[in-house]
Amino acid sequence: MTGAPFADPIDRASLIVNRDDAHAYDAVVPPIVQSSLFTFPSYEELEATFKGEKVRPIYSRGLNPTVQQLEAKLAALEATDEAIGFASGMAAISSTVMTFVKPGDRMVCVRHIYPDAYRLFETLLKRWNIAVTYVDGADPEAVEAALAGAALFYIESPTSWMMQAHDVAALAVLARKHQVLSVIDNSWASPVFQQPITLGVDLVLHSASKYICGHSDTVAGAVAGRAELIADIRSATCPYLGGKLSPFEAWLLLRGLRTLPVRMRAHEAAAMTTAGRLGEHPHVTAVHHPALGKRLPRGLQGTSGLFSFVLGNGVDIPTFCNQLRIFKMGVSWGGHESLVMPALVTLVQAAGPNSAVDFGVPERVVRLHIGLEGVDALWDDLNAAIRASLKRTRS
Ligand SMILES: *Cc1c(COP(=O)(O)O)cnc(C)c1O
């Protein structure tokens, strides 16, 4: 990447082809190296590789050429040295966090992070005597007070469900001041709209199942950052937790990256229009969208298709969900399809021993992902569903 002529990470990522044979037969789409193991031409090369004198694939739980190609592109997109592909966003989150905290440590975390990350911290990490202090990321004094003596600062911006967009650069300054390693979940903005490393954050996490994939057909994750931090993750947790991305999934993500900037701009425009219209709807009491009536914080260069809103008491939420025709009820987001998720169901979620863990989203919040269908058809769908779900009042 050194000496790359392009300042824009998207331009830079398009130059990355990390092996001469990545486009074998001049195929415009790189082949999938669907192999679990890689053989050695000599004892000497085998020994040099095991000694670490030579870096080359041994076994696909470590390195795989297709996965490496994706990793190089993700690192370039996030304007940093290296990345690791994981089998899910949660594999990226757990492997990264568990590399940098140990029993007796305390983490600081902004409120309303992704619910399963929250449950990881509240269950597994608690069991290992790792404490977590939750802070309002918009309150610098509270953040600073919590950071003193902490081992790791976990940021998500904008936050899940409540869509609170933080001043990530300011949070990174506070983390540096207290010598706390900072980590951010950048799934919502994608590297197209936010490059947290350039804002001073140490490590960037992705649920690549969302926008990086972009087609709702795989579950995947990634972490990106400075070479020495990525080396720590590679040696401390990756081989043993073992949640490595597979070559076929990496190939799907390489496919997704080709249209990422175009898709992000389309999601942004359609979601802005829809959020604005909902904001004026008489049965909507609030819209949680980082750009609606607010200026975006420094470093957030655009918005995506995911936001939430609050339905007034006159609307029956289950009926509203049932009445939608284009919007489908479903978790996740980032693909072509528009989706709806009511916070109500997260409150009754049966997550085994974790079900008591409440991450504090009010029950009348409804989350939307605005996909790539026609924006006016989506609006008609929402409008009709609200109208059809008004509770009857006696007059
Ligand atoms: C979905 C999601 C995750 C978890 O990713 P998986 O790929 O589902 O494991 C993490 N963070 C955010 C913000 C997400 O939306």
The ligand as an ORCA input file, in Angstrom:
! r2SCAN-3c Opt
* xyz 0 1
  C     -25.083     -7.722     13.144
  C     -24.178     -6.890     13.955
  C     -23.098     -7.449     14.645
  C     -22.859     -8.938     14.718
  O     -22.453     -9.432     13.508
  P     -22.737    -10.952     13.020
  O     -22.126    -10.962     11.669
  O     -24.217    -11.120     13.029
  O     -22.063    -11.838     14.005
  C     -22.241     -6.591     15.305
  N     -22.444     -5.269     15.324
  C     -23.482     -4.709     14.694
  C     -23.646     -3.232     14.757
  C     -24.384     -5.495     13.995
  O     -25.428     -4.930     13.400
*
